Amino acid sequence: MEGPAINIAWCKGCGICVAFCPRKALHLVGEKCTVDPVRCVLCGLCELYCPDLAITVDPEAVKRRTSEKSGKSGSSGTAAPPGRPGKSGKADHPGKETRHGL
């Protein structure tokens, strides 16, 4: 299991990342942050809220974790939501057009 990378030299042990972690995967050990990769779901909140930029979530790790959970090997699943324009630029609902640039 992978978790976020923590740059220990930059971590000041403020605990903000610990407070925002929804899975309680981050802990302060001494004055530095550590991660439990088994509990971590790679949501990225720790990286977002770290004021010292000491935490980095690898986007490739997120992709791997997502594909493992869904059982897919690389399908991006990027279908347009209903009512939103797809590749043709028109809405999925017949008789309605989508206007862009307004």
N, C-alpha and C positions, 0 to 999 in steps of 0.2 A: 504494500500500500504506500502511496505517496502522499505527502502533505506539502504545505507551503515551505519555501526556503526562507530561513531566518538568518539574516546577517547579524551575528552576535556582536560584532564591533559597533554596529549602528544602534542596536537595541539598548534603550535606556531603562527598560523595566518599568514603564509607566503603567502597564496593565490595561490600556485602552482596548487592545486587541482581545484580551481575555474577556473583557466585559461584553464585547460585541459578538463573540463566537456563539452561534446558536446551538452547537453540539457540545460545547464545553471541551473542545479538543486542545485548547491552548491553556498553558499554566505558567506561572512564574516560578522559576527555580532559582533561588537566590535573587539576583536582580536582573535576570535574563529570561526571555520567553522561550518556551519549548512547546513542541506540538506532538500530539498523539495521532499519528497518521491513520490509525484504525478508526478513530472517531471522526476525523476530518472528512468533510464532504466536498472540499475545494470550492466553497461558495464565494470566497474572495473578500468577505467582509473584513477580515483581519488586514489584508493588504490595503483595502480602501480607507480604513480608519487609522492605520499606523501613522502617527505624526512624524516619525523619523525615517519613513520609507525603508524600514528594515525588513519588511516581509514581501515576498514575491511568490505569487501563485503562477505556476507554469501553465500556459494555455493548452499545451500539448497534453499535460497530465489530466486536465479537465476533459479533453476530448477522449482520452483513453478510458477514463473512469466512466464517462457517459456511455461510450460504446460497450463497455463491459456490462453495465447495468441493463442496457437495452438489448444486448445480445446481438448487436449489429457490428459489422466489421468495417464500416467506413461510410455508410449511407448518411448523408447530411440531413435528410428529412426536411427540406426547405420548401414545403408546399405553402402557397399563399393562404392566409386565413380566409374564411368565407366573407364575401363582400369586399375584399381587398383586391386590387388589381394583381393579376398574375403576370406571366411573361408577355401576354398579349397587350397588356396595358388597360384592359377593360375589366370591369367588375365581374364577379362570378354570378351575379344576379341578372337574368335576362331583362332587357329593356332599360337598364340603368347604366349610365356611363359615369366614369370617374374623371373629374377634372383635376388636373395637376397644376401646381404653380400659383395657386391662389393664396 
